[in-house]
Amino acid sequence: MCSIMGYCGVTADLTKFEMGFEKTISRGPDDCRIIDTGDGLLGFRRLSIMGLTPSGM
C-alpha cells in the first residue's frame, strides 16, 4: 500500500510536514518524495510491488 499526504496553504511548515509524513513510512518504505507546490506540500511514499525502477515512481 502506498501513502499520499498533502497540505494546502502557502504557510506550510516543511519540518512539521516531515514529522507527520514520517509516521506513514510503514505504508511505503521503498521510496518517497516531498514536493513543494508553492501553494502547499505533497508527499508520496511508495510500496514497490513490481520492482524498484524509477519509472514506477
C-alpha positions in Angstrom: 0.0 0.0 0.0 1.3 3.5 -0.8 0.8 6.7 1.1 -0.2 10.2 -0.1 -0.2 13.2 2.2 -0.9 16.8 1.3 -1.1 20.2 3.0 -2.7 23.2 1.3 -1.5 26.7 2.2 1.4 28.9 1.4 2.4 28.9 5.1 3.2 25.2 5.1 5.9 24.3 7.6 8.1 21.7 5.9 9.6 20.4 9.2 6.1 19.7 10.7 5.0 18.1 7.5 8.0 15.8 7.5 7.4 14.8 11.1 3.8 13.8 10.3 4.8 12.2 7.0 7.5 10.1 8.8 4.6 8.3 10.6 3.5 6.8 7.3 6.8 5.1 6.5 5.3 1.6 7.0 2.9 2.2 4.2 5.6 2.8 1.6 9.2 2.1 2.7 10.7 1.7 -0.7 10.8 5.3 -1.9 9.4 8.7 -1.0 9.2 12.2 -2.3 8.0 15.6 -0.9 7.2 18.3 -3.4 6.7 22.0 -2.5 4.0 23.1 -5.0 4.2 26.8 -4.0 0.7 26.5 -2.6 1.4 23.7 -0.2 3.2 20.4 0.2 2.6 17.0 -1.3 4.2 13.8 0.0 4.2 10.3 -1.5 5.6 7.0 -0.2 5.9 4.1 -2.5 5.5 0.4 -1.7 7.2 -1.4 -4.5 5.4 -4.5 -5.7 6.5 -4.8 -9.3 10.2 -3.6 -8.8 12.2 -0.7 -7.7 12.8 1.0 -11.0 12.4 4.8 -11.1 9.7 4.5 -13.8 7.4 3.1 -11.1 7.6 6.3 -9.1 
